[in-house]
């Protein structure tokens, strides 16, 4: 299975509650935290929803 690394770039303070919940659902806890996730359509959708807060690392 293909994996992708996702990094949280910005704080989730003062963002939409559903976006903050999506970031938590991805497993990201703090700024510059990196998690490795399985590349599925569901995960891609979550990343697209909060694309202004996260970055995909190679």
mmCIF file as Biopython writes it, N, C-alpha, C and O atoms, coordinates in Angstrom:
data_model
#
loop_
_atom_site.group_PDB
_atom_site.id
_atom_site.type_symbol
_atom_site.label_atom_id
_atom_site.label_alt_id
_atom_site.label_comp_id
_atom_site.label_asym_id
_atom_site.label_entity_id
_atom_site.label_seq_id
_atom_site.pdbx_PDB_ins_code
_atom_site.Cartn_x
_atom_site.Cartn_y
_atom_site.Cartn_z
_atom_site.occupancy
_atom_site.B_iso_or_equiv
_atom_site.auth_seq_id
_atom_site.auth_asym_id
_atom_site.pdbx_PDB_model_num
ATOM 1   N N  . UNK A ? 1  ? 0.831   -1.184 0.000  1.0 0.0 1  A 1 
ATOM 2   C CA . UNK A ? 1  ? 0.000   0.000  0.000  1.0 0.0 1  A 1 
ATOM 3   C C  . UNK A ? 1  ? 0.876   1.249  0.000  1.0 0.0 1  A 1 
ATOM 4   O O  . UNK A ? 1  ? 1.890   1.320  0.695  1.0 0.0 1  A 1 
ATOM 5   N N  . UNK A ? 2  ? 0.467   2.216  -0.784 1.0 0.0 2  A 1 
ATOM 6   C CA . UNK A ? 2  ? 1.214   3.451  -0.869 1.0 0.0 2  A 1 
ATOM 7   C C  . UNK A ? 2  ? 0.930   4.317  0.356  1.0 0.0 2  A 1 
ATOM 8   O O  . UNK A ? 2  ? -0.210  4.401  0.814  1.0 0.0 2  A 1 
ATOM 9   N N  . UNK A ? 3  ? 1.967   4.958  0.881  1.0 0.0 3  A 1 
ATOM 10  C CA . UNK A ? 3  ? 1.830   5.817  2.055  1.0 0.0 3  A 1 
ATOM 11  C C  . UNK A ? 3  ? 2.199   7.247  1.674  1.0 0.0 3  A 1 
ATOM 12  O O  . UNK A ? 3  ? 3.005   7.475  0.771  1.0 0.0 3  A 1 
ATOM 13  N N  . UNK A ? 4  ? 1.596   8.205  2.376  1.0 0.0 4  A 1 
ATOM 14  C CA . UNK A ? 4  ? 1.947   9.612  2.200  1.0 0.0 4  A 1 
ATOM 15  C C  . UNK A ? 4  ? 2.216   10.217 3.568  1.0 0.0 4  A 1 
ATOM 16  O O  . UNK A ? 4  ? 1.630   9.808  4.571  1.0 0.0 4  A 1 
ATOM 17  N N  . UNK A ? 5  ? 3.108   11.196 3.593  1.0 0.0 5  A 1 
ATOM 18  C CA . UNK A ? 5  ? 3.416   11.908 4.832  1.0 0.0 5  A 1 
ATOM 19  C C  . UNK A ? 5  ? 2.711   13.259 4.788  1.0 0.0 5  A 1 
ATOM 20  O O  . UNK A ? 5  ? 2.773   13.973 3.787  1.0 0.0 5  A 1 
ATOM 21  N N  . UNK A ? 6  ? 2.048   13.595 5.872  1.0 0.0 6  A 1 
ATOM 22  C CA . UNK A ? 6  ? 1.304   14.844 5.964  1.0 0.0 6  A 1 
ATOM 23  C C  . UNK A ? 6  ? 1.855   15.641 7.140  1.0 0.0 6  A 1 
ATOM 24  O O  . UNK A ? 6  ? 2.031   15.101 8.232  1.0 0.0 6  A 1 
ATOM 25  N N  . UNK A ? 7  ? 2.125   16.925 6.917  1.0 0.0 7  A 1 
ATOM 26  C CA . UNK A ? 7  ? 2.677   17.812 7.945  1.0 0.0 7  A 1 
ATOM 27  C C  . UNK A ? 7  ? 1.701   18.947 8.226  1.0 0.0 7  A 1 
ATOM 28  O O  . UNK A ? 7  ? 1.155   19.550 7.302  1.0 0.0 7  A 1 
ATOM 29  N N  . UNK A ? 8  ? 1.484   19.236 9.512  1.0 0.0 8  A 1 
ATOM 30  C CA . UNK A ? 8  ? 0.645   20.362 9.908  1.0 0.0 8  A 1 
ATOM 31  C C  . UNK A ? 8  ? 1.491   21.626 9.889  1.0 0.0 8  A 1 
ATOM 32  O O  . UNK A ? 8  ? 2.502   21.709 10.586 1.0 0.0 8  A 1 
ATOM 33  N N  . UNK A ? 9  ? 1.082   22.610 9.094  1.0 0.0 9  A 1 
ATOM 34  C CA . UNK A ? 9  ? 1.856   23.845 8.932  1.0 0.0 9  A 1 
ATOM 35  C C  . UNK A ? 9  ? 1.358   24.982 9.801  1.0 0.0 9  A 1 
ATOM 36  O O  . UNK A ? 9  ? 2.155   25.795 10.270 1.0 0.0 9  A 1 
ATOM 37  N N  . UNK A ? 10 ? 0.056   25.056 10.024 1.0 0.0 10 A 1 
ATOM 38  C CA . UNK A ? 10 ? -0.528  26.175 10.759 1.0 0.0 10 A 1 
ATOM 39  C C  . UNK A ? 10 ? -1.325  25.659 11.939 1.0 0.0 10 A 1 
ATOM 40  O O  . UNK A ? 10 ? -1.736  24.499 11.972 1.0 0.0 10 A 1 
ATOM 41  N N  . UNK A ? 11 ? -1.537  26.529 12.901 1.0 0.0 11 A 1 
ATOM 42  C CA . UNK A ? 11 ? -2.306  26.183 14.082 1.0 0.0 11 A 1 
ATOM 43  C C  . UNK A ? 11 ? -3.780  26.005 13.732 1.0 0.0 11 A 1 
ATOM 44  O O  . UNK A ? 11 ? -4.287  26.610 12.787 1.0 0.0 11 A 1 
ATOM 45  N N  . UNK A ? 12 ? -4.454  25.165 14.510 1.0 0.0 12 A 1 
ATOM 46  C CA . UNK A ? 12 ? -5.877  24.974 14.294 1.0 0.0 12 A 1 
ATOM 47  C C  . UNK A ? 12 ? -6.717  25.887 15.185 1.0 0.0 12 A 1 
ATOM 48  O O  . UNK A ? 12 ? -7.944  25.785 15.204 1.0 0.0 12 A 1 
ATOM 49  N N  . UNK A ? 13 ? -6.053  26.783 15.926 1.0 0.0 13 A 1 
ATOM 50  C CA . UNK A ? 13 ? -6.790  27.781 16.698 1.0 0.0 13 A 1 
ATOM 51  C C  . UNK A ? 13 ? -7.522  28.708 15.749 1.0 0.0 13 A 1 
ATOM 52  O O  . UNK A ? 13 ? -6.978  29.124 14.726 1.0 0.0 13 A 1 
ATOM 53  N N  . UNK A ? 14 ? -8.732  29.019 16.088 1.0 0.0 14 A 1 
ATOM 54  C CA . UNK A ? 14 ? -9.593  29.957 15.348 1.0 0.0 14 A 1 
ATOM 55  C C  . UNK A ? 14 ? -9.875  29.517 13.907 1.0 0.0 14 A 1 
ATOM 56  O O  . UNK A ? 14 ? -10.049 30.361 13.027 1.0 0.0 14 A 1 
ATOM 57  N N  . UNK A ? 15 ? -9.922  28.219 13.665 1.0 0.0 15 A 1 
ATOM 58  C CA . UNK A ? 15 ? -10.402 27.730 12.374 1.0 0.0 15 A 1 
ATOM 59  C C  . UNK A ? 15 ? -11.748 27.064 12.614 1.0 0.0 15 A 1 
ATOM 60  O O  . UNK A ? 15 ? -12.138 26.814 13.754 1.0 0.0 15 A 1 
ATOM 61  N N  . UNK A ? 16 ? -12.444 26.784 11.537 1.0 0.0 16 A 1 
ATOM 62  C CA . UNK A ? 16 ? -13.731 26.116 11.602 1.0 0.0 16 A 1 
ATOM 63  C C  . UNK A ? 16 ? -13.607 24.824 12.423 1.0 0.0 16 A 1 
ATOM 64  O O  . UNK A ? 16 ? -12.633 24.085 12.282 1.0 0.0 16 A 1 
ATOM 65  N N  . UNK A ? 17 ? -14.591 24.559 13.273 1.0 0.0 17 A 1 
ATOM 66  C CA . UNK A ? 17 ? -14.531 23.379 14.143 1.0 0.0 17 A 1 
ATOM 67  C C  . UNK A ? 17 ? -14.439 22.078 13.358 1.0 0.0 17 A 1 
ATOM 68  O O  . UNK A ? 17 ? -13.748 21.146 13.770 1.0 0.0 17 A 1 
ATOM 69  N N  . UNK A ? 18 ? -15.135 22.015 12.230 1.0 0.0 18 A 1 
ATOM 70  C CA . UNK A ? 18 ? -15.078 20.785 11.435 1.0 0.0 18 A 1 
ATOM 71  C C  . UNK A ? 18 ? -13.696 20.601 10.818 1.0 0.0 18 A 1 
ATOM 72  O O  . UNK A ? 18 ? -13.241 19.470 10.652 1.0 0.0 18 A 1 
ATOM 73  N N  . UNK A ? 19 ? -13.029 21.691 10.478 1.0 0.0 19 A 1 
ATOM 74  C CA . UNK A ? 19 ? -11.677 21.594 9.931  1.0 0.0 19 A 1 
ATOM 75  C C  . UNK A ? 19 ? -10.703 21.153 11.017 1.0 0.0 19 A 1 
ATOM 76  O O  . UNK A ? 19 ? -9.814  20.341 10.764 1.0 0.0 19 A 1 
ATOM 77  N N  . UNK A ? 20 ? -10.869 21.684 12.218 1.0 0.0 20 A 1 
ATOM 78  C CA . UNK A ? 20 ? -10.016 21.263 13.331 1.0 0.0 20 A 1 
ATOM 79  C C  . UNK A ? 20 ? -10.218 19.782 13.618 1.0 0.0 20 A 1 
ATOM 80  O O  . UNK A ? 20 ? -9.253  19.070 13.896 1.0 0.0 20 A 1 
ATOM 81  N N  . UNK A ? 21 ? -11.448 19.312 13.556 1.0 0.0 21 A 1 
ATOM 82  C CA . UNK A ? 21 ? -11.729 17.895 13.776 1.0 0.0 21 A 1 
ATOM 83  C C  . UNK A ? 21 ? -11.121 17.035 12.676 1.0 0.0 21 A 1 
ATOM 84  O O  . UNK A ? 21 ? -10.669 15.922 12.940 1.0 0.0 21 A 1 
ATOM 85  N N  . UNK A ? 22 ? -11.106 17.537 11.452 1.0 0.0 22 A 1 
ATOM 86  C CA . UNK A ? 22 ? -10.498 16.806 10.346 1.0 0.0 22 A 1 
ATOM 87  C C  . UNK A ? 22 ? -8.995  16.667 10.555 1.0 0.0 22 A 1 
ATOM 88  O O  . UNK A ? 22 ? -8.427  15.603 10.306 1.0 0.0 22 A 1 
ATOM 89  N N  . UNK A ? 23 ? -8.352  17.733 11.010 1.0 0.0 23 A 1 
ATOM 90  C CA . UNK A ? 23 ? -6.910  17.683 11.287 1.0 0.0 23 A 1 
ATOM 91  C C  . UNK A ? 23 ? -6.634  16.658 12.380 1.0 0.0 23 A 1 
ATOM 92  O O  . UNK A ? 23 ? -5.688  15.877 12.275 1.0 0.0 23 A 1 
ATOM 93  N N  . UNK A ? 24 ? -7.450  16.657 13.424 1.0 0.0 24 A 1 
ATOM 94  C CA . UNK A ? 24 ? -7.290  15.664 14.494 1.0 0.0 24 A 1 
ATOM 95  C C  . UNK A ? 24 ? -7.537  14.248 13.962 1.0 0.0 24 A 1 
ATOM 96  O O  . UNK A ? 24 ? -6.869  13.298 14.369 1.0 0.0 24 A 1 
ATOM 97  N N  . UNK A ? 25 ? -8.495  14.123 13.054 1.0 0.0 25 A 1 
ATOM 98  C CA . UNK A ? 25 ? -8.785  12.824 12.463 1.0 0.0 25 A 1 
ATOM 99  C C  . UNK A ? 25 ? -7.636  12.290 11.634 1.0 0.0 25 A 1 
ATOM 100 O O  . UNK A ? 25 ? -7.467  11.077 11.507 1.0 0.0 25 A 1 
ATOM 101 N N  . UNK A ? 26 ? -6.846  13.188 11.069 1.0 0.0 26 A 1 
ATOM 102 C CA . UNK A ? 26 ? -5.655  12.778 10.338 1.0 0.0 26 A 1 
ATOM 103 C C  . UNK A ? 26 ? -4.533  12.351 11.279 1.0 0.0 26 A 1 
ATOM 104 O O  . UNK A ? 26 ? -3.545  11.760 10.844 1.0 0.0 26 A 1 
ATOM 105 N N  . UNK A ? 27 ? -4.686  12.651 12.573 1.0 0.0 27 A 1 
ATOM 106 C CA . UNK A ? 27 ? -3.676  12.265 13.552 1.0 0.0 27 A 1 
ATOM 107 C C  . UNK A ? 27 ? -2.657  13.334 13.841 1.0 0.0 27 A 1 
ATOM 108 O O  . UNK A ? 27 ? -1.655  13.069 14.506 1.0 0.0 27 A 1 
ATOM 109 N N  . UNK A ? 28 ? -2.887  14.545 13.355 1.0 0.0 28 A 1 
ATOM 110 C CA . UNK A ? 28 ? -1.949  15.643 13.569 1.0 0.0 28 A 1 
ATOM 111 C C  . UNK A ? 28 ? -2.265  16.354 14.875 1.0 0.0 28 A 1 
ATOM 112 O O  . UNK A ? 28 ? -3.424  16.671 15.144 1.0 0.0 28 A 1 
ATOM 113 N N  . UNK A ? 29 ? -1.246  16.607 15.691 1.0 0.0 29 A 1 
ATOM 114 C CA . UNK A ? 29 ? -1.465  17.143 17.020 1.0 0.0 29 A 1 
ATOM 115 C C  . UNK A ? 29 ? -0.897  18.546 17.228 1.0 0.0 29 A 1 
ATOM 116 O O  . UNK A ? 29 ? -1.465  19.329 17.990 1.0 0.0 29 A 1 
ATOM 117 N N  . UNK A ? 30 ? 0.196   18.873 16.575 1.0 0.0 30 A 1 
ATOM 118 C CA . UNK A ? 30 ? 0.841   20.167 16.800 1.0 0.0 30 A 1 
ATOM 119 C C  . UNK A ? 30 ? 1.515   20.626 15.506 1.0 0.0 30 A 1 
ATOM 120 O O  . UNK A ? 30 ? 1.649   19.850 14.560 1.0 0.0 30 A 1 
ATOM 121 N N  . UNK A ? 31 ? 1.930   21.875 15.471 1.0 0.0 31 A 1 
ATOM 122 C CA . UNK A ? 31 ? 2.586   22.427 14.290 1.0 0.0 31 A 1 
ATOM 123 C C  . UNK A ? 31 ? 3.879   21.656 14.037 1.0 0.0 31 A 1 
ATOM 124 O O  . UNK A ? 31 ? 4.612   21.333 14.972 1.0 0.0 31 A 1 
ATOM 125 N N  . UNK A ? 32 ? 4.149   21.366 12.775 1.0 0.0 32 A 1 
ATOM 126 C CA . UNK A ? 32 ? 5.310   20.596 12.301 1.0 0.0 32 A 1 
ATOM 127 C C  . UNK A ? 32 ? 5.243   19.123 12.661 1.0 0.0 32 A 1 
ATOM 128 O O  . UNK A ? 32 ? 6.238   18.413 12.512 1.0 0.0 32 A 1 
ATOM 129 N N  . UNK A ? 33 ? 4.103   18.646 13.128 1.0 0.0 33 A 1 
ATOM 130 C CA . UNK A ? 33 ? 3.924   17.224 13.388 1.0 0.0 33 A 1 
ATOM 131 C C  . UNK A ? 33 ? 3.692   16.514 12.049 1.0 0.0 33 A 1 
ATOM 132 O O  . UNK A ? 33 ? 2.907   16.981 11.224 1.0 0.0 33 A 1 
ATOM 133 N N  . UNK A ? 34 ? 4.365   15.404 11.843 1.0 0.0 34 A 1 
ATOM 134 C CA . UNK A ? 34 ? 4.259   14.650 10.594 1.0 0.0 34 A 1 
ATOM 135 C C  . UNK A ? 34 ? 3.706   13.268 10.904 1.0 0.0 34 A 1 
ATOM 136 O O  . UNK A ? 34 ? 4.171   12.594 11.823 1.0 0.0 34 A 1 
ATOM 137 N N  . UNK A ? 35 ? 2.712   12.853 10.131 1.0 0.0 35 A 1 
ATOM 138 C CA . UNK A ? 35 ? 2.172   11.493 10.246 1.0 0.0 35 A 1 
ATOM 139 C C  . UNK A ? 35 ? 2.232   10.834 8.879  1.0 0.0 35 A 1 
ATOM 140 O O  . UNK A ? 35 ? 2.166   11.499 7.845  1.0 0.0 35 A 1 
ATOM 141 N N  . UNK A ? 36 ? 2.358   9.514  8.897  1.0 0.0 36 A 1 
ATOM 142 C CA . UNK A ? 36 ? 2.377   8.741  7.661  1.0 0.0 36 A 1 
ATOM 143 C C  . UNK A ? 36 ? 1.053   7.992  7.563  1.0 0.0 36 A 1 
ATOM 144 O O  . UNK A ? 36 ? 0.700   7.215  8.450  1.0 0.0 36 A 1 
ATOM 145 N N  . UNK A ? 37 ? 0.328   8.234  6.480  1.0 0.0 37 A 1 
ATOM 146 C CA . UNK A ? 37 ? -1.003  7.666  6.301  1.0 0.0 37 A 1 
ATOM 147 C C  . UNK A ? 37 ? -1.070  6.858  5.011  1.0 0.0 37 A 1 
ATOM 148 O O  . UNK A ? 37 ? -0.317  7.108  4.070  1.0 0.0 37 A 1 
ATOM 149 N N  . UNK A ? 38 ? -1.973  5.894  4.980  1.0 0.0 38 A 1 
ATOM 150 C CA . UNK A ? 38 ? -2.218  5.127  3.763  1.0 0.0 38 A 1 
ATOM 151 C C  . UNK A ? 38 ? -2.953  6.028  2.776  1.0 0.0 38 A 1 
ATOM 152 O O  . UNK A ? 38 ? -3.903  6.718  3.144  1.0 0.0 38 A 1 
ATOM 153 N N  . UNK A ? 39 ? -2.512  6.016  1.534  1.0 0.0 39 A 1 
ATOM 154 C CA . UNK A ? 39 ? -3.079  6.887  0.504  1.0 0.0 39 A 1 
ATOM 155 C C  . UNK A ? 39 ? -4.391  6.293  -0.011 1.0 0.0 39 A 1 
ATOM 156 O O  . UNK A ? 39 ? -4.395  5.464  -0.921 1.0 0.0 39 A 1 
ATOM 157 N N  . UNK A ? 40 ? -5.509  6.731  0.588  1.0 0.0 40 A 1 
ATOM 158 C CA . UNK A ? 40 ? -6.836  6.286  0.180  1.0 0.0 40 A 1 
ATOM 159 C C  . UNK A ? 40 ? -7.651  7.500  -0.247 1.0 0.0 40 A 1 
ATOM 160 O O  . UNK A ? 40 ? -7.285  8.627  0.085  1.0 0.0 40 A 1 
ATOM 161 N N  . UNK A ? 41 ? -8.734  7.299  -0.968 1.0 0.0 41 A 1 
ATOM 162 C CA . UNK A ? 41 ? -9.576  8.432  -1.350 1.0 0.0 41 A 1 
ATOM 163 C C  . UNK A ? 41 ? -10.136 9.194  -0.147 1.0 0.0 41 A 1 
ATOM 164 O O  . UNK A ? 41 ? -10.308 10.411 -0.215 1.0 0.0 41 A 1 
ATOM 165 N N  . UNK A ? 42 ? -10.418 8.499  0.942  1.0 0.0 42 A 1 
ATOM 166 C CA . UNK A ? 42 ? -10.933 9.166  2.138  1.0 0.0 42 A 1 
ATOM 167 C C  . UNK A ? 42 ? -9.886  10.101 2.743  1.0 0.0 42 A 1 
ATOM 168 O O  . UNK A ? 42 ? -10.195 11.230 3.122  1.0 0.0 42 A 1 
ATOM 169 N N  . UNK A ? 43 ? -8.660  9.623  2.828  1.0 0.0 43 A 1 
ATOM 170 C CA . UNK A ? 43 ? -7.578  10.455 3.378  1.0 0.0 43 A 1 
ATOM 171 C C  . UNK A ? 43 ? -7.309  11.631 2.453  1.0 0.0 43 A 1 
ATOM 172 O O  . UNK A ? 43 ? -7.099  12.748 2.926  1.0 0.0 43 A 1 
ATOM 173 N N  . UNK A ? 44 ? -7.312  11.403 1.146  1.0 0.0 44 A 1 
ATOM 174 C CA . UNK A ? 44 ? -7.106  12.498 0.192  1.0 0.0 44 A 1 
ATOM 175 C C  . UNK A ? 44 ? -8.192  13.559 0.328  1.0 0.0 44 A 1 
ATOM 176 O O  . UNK A ? 44 ? -7.911  14.754 0.231  1.0 0.0 44 A 1 
ATOM 177 N N  . UNK A ? 45 ? -9.430  13.128 0.552  1.0 0.0 45 A 1 
ATOM 178 C CA . UNK A ? 45 ? -10.527 14.067 0.742  1.0 0.0 45 A 1 
ATOM 179 C C  . UNK A ? 45 ? -10.344 14.900 1.994  1.0 0.0 45 A 1 
ATOM 180 O O  . UNK A ? 45 ? -10.628 16.098 1.993  1.0 0.0 45 A 1 
ATOM 181 N N  . UNK A ? 46 ? -9.869  14.273 3.068  1.0 0.0 46 A 1 
ATOM 182 C CA . UNK A ? 46 ? -9.617  15.010 4.304  1.0 0.0 46 A 1 
ATOM 183 C C  . UNK A ? 46 ? -8.504  16.039 4.099  1.0 0.0 46 A 1 
ATOM 184 O O  . UNK A ? 46 ? -8.595  17.167 4.584  1.0 0.0 46 A 1 
ATOM 185 N N  . UNK A ? 47 ? -7.463  15.645 3.382  1.0 0.0 47 A 1 
ATOM 186 C CA . UNK A ? 47 ? -6.350  16.565 3.116  1.0 0.0 47 A 1 
ATOM 187 C C  . UNK A ? 47 ? -6.821  17.730 2.254  1.0 0.0 47 A 1 
ATOM 188 O O  . UNK A ? 47 ? -6.438  18.873 2.501  1.0 0.0 47 A 1 
ATOM 189 N N  . UNK A ? 48 ? -7.644  17.457 1.250  1.0 0.0 48 A 1 
ATOM 190 C CA . UNK A ? 48 ? -8.153  18.527 0.396  1.0 0.0 48 A 1 
ATOM 191 C C  . UNK A ? 48 ? -9.033  19.503 1.172  1.0 0.0 48 A 1 
ATOM 192 O O  . UNK A ? 48 ? -9.055  20.696 0.868  1.0 0.0 48 A 1 
ATOM 193 N N  . UNK A ? 49 ? -9.753  19.005 2.168  1.0 0.0 49 A 1 
ATOM 194 C CA . UNK A ? 49 ? -10.628 19.859 2.961  1.0 0.0 49 A 1 
ATOM 195 C C  . UNK A ? 49 ? -9.828  20.880 3.765  1.0 0.0 49 A 1 
ATOM 196 O O  . UNK A ? 49 ? -10.263 22.020 3.927  1.0 0.0 49 A 1 
ATOM 197 N N  . UNK A ? 50 ? -8.663  20.478 4.268  1.0 0.0 50 A 1 
ATOM 198 C CA . UNK A ? 50 ? -7.847  21.366 5.106  1.0 0.0 50 A 1 
ATOM 199 C C  . UNK A ? 50 ? -6.513  21.680 4.430  1.0 0.0 50 A 1 
ATOM 200 O O  . UNK A ? 50 ? -5.480  21.777 5.092  1.0 0.0 50 A 1 
ATOM 201 N N  . UNK A ? 51 ? -6.546  21.837 3.116  1.0 0.0 51 A 1 
ATOM 202 C CA . UNK A ? 51 ? -5.303  22.033 2.355  1.0 0.0 51 A 1 
ATOM 203 C C  . UNK A ? 51 ? -4.552  23.310 2.724  1.0 0.0 51 A 1 
ATOM 204 O O  . UNK A ? 51 ? -3.357  23.422 2.451  1.0 0.0 51 A 1 
ATOM 205 N N  . UNK A ? 52 ? -5.228  24.263 3.335  1.0 0.0 52 A 1 
ATOM 206 C CA . UNK A ? 52 ? -4.571  25.502 3.747  1.0 0.0 52 A 1 
ATOM 207 C C  . UNK A ? 52 ? -3.838  25.344 5.094  1.0 0.0 52 A 1 
ATOM 208 O O  . UNK A ? 52 ? -3.136  26.258 5.526  1.0 0.0 52 A 1 
ATOM 209 N N  . UNK A ? 53 ? -3.999  24.213 5.738  1.0 0.0 53 A 1 
ATOM 210 C CA . UNK A ? 53 ? -3.347  23.960 7.032  1.0 0.0 53 A 1 
ATOM 211 C C  . UNK A ? 53 ? -2.238  22.916 6.943  1.0 0.0 53 A 1 
ATOM 212 O O  . UNK A ? 53 ? -1.354  22.885 7.800  1.0 0.0 53 A 1 
ATOM 213 N N  . UNK A ? 54 ? -2.270  22.070 5.932  1.0 0.0 54 A 1 
ATOM 214 C CA . UNK A ? 54 ? -1.344  20.933 5.866  1.0 0.0 54 A 1 
ATOM 215 C C  . UNK A ? 54 ? -0.554  20.943 4.563  1.0 0.0 54 A 1 
ATOM 216 O O  . UNK A ? 54 ? -0.879  21.664 3.620  1.0 0.0 54 A 1 
ATOM 217 N N  . UNK A ? 55 ? 0.495   20.119 4.539  1.0 0.0 55 A 1 
ATOM 218 C CA . UNK A ? 55 ? 1.298   19.927 3.333  1.0 0.0 55 A 1 
ATOM 219 C C  . UNK A ? 55 ? 1.643   18.449 3.230  1.0 0.0 55 A 1 
ATOM 220 O O  . UNK A ? 55 ? 1.879   17.785 4.239  1.0 0.0 55 A 1 
ATOM 221 N N  . UNK A ? 56 ? 1.669   17.945 2.010  1.0 0.0 56 A 1 
ATOM 222 C CA . UNK A ? 56 ? 2.082   16.568 1.764  1.0 0.0 56 A 1 
ATOM 223 C C  . UNK A ? 56 ? 3.583   16.574 1.534  1.0 0.0 56 A 1 
ATOM 224 O O  . UNK A ? 56 ? 4.078   17.233 0.619  1.0 0.0 56 A 1 
ATOM 225 N N  . UNK A ? 57 ? 4.310   15.833 2.373  1.0 0.0 57 A 1 
ATOM 226 C CA . UNK A ? 57 ? 5.767   15.705 2.228  1.0 0.0 57 A 1 
ATOM 227 C C  . UNK A ? 57 ? 6.086   14.456 1.426  1.0 0.0 57 A 1 
ATOM 228 O O  . UNK A ? 57 ? 5.336   13.480 1.439  1.0 0.0 57 A 1 
ATOM 229 N N  . UNK A ? 58 ? 7.196   14.504 0.739  1.0 0.0 58 A 1 
ATOM 230 C CA . UNK A ? 58 ? 7.610   13.356 -0.064 1.0 0.0 58 A 1 
ATOM 231 C C  . UNK A ? 58 ? 8.321   12.325 0.792  1.0 0.0 58 A 1 
ATOM 232 O O  . UNK A ? 58 ? 8.743   11.286 0.284  1.0 0.0 58 A 1 
#
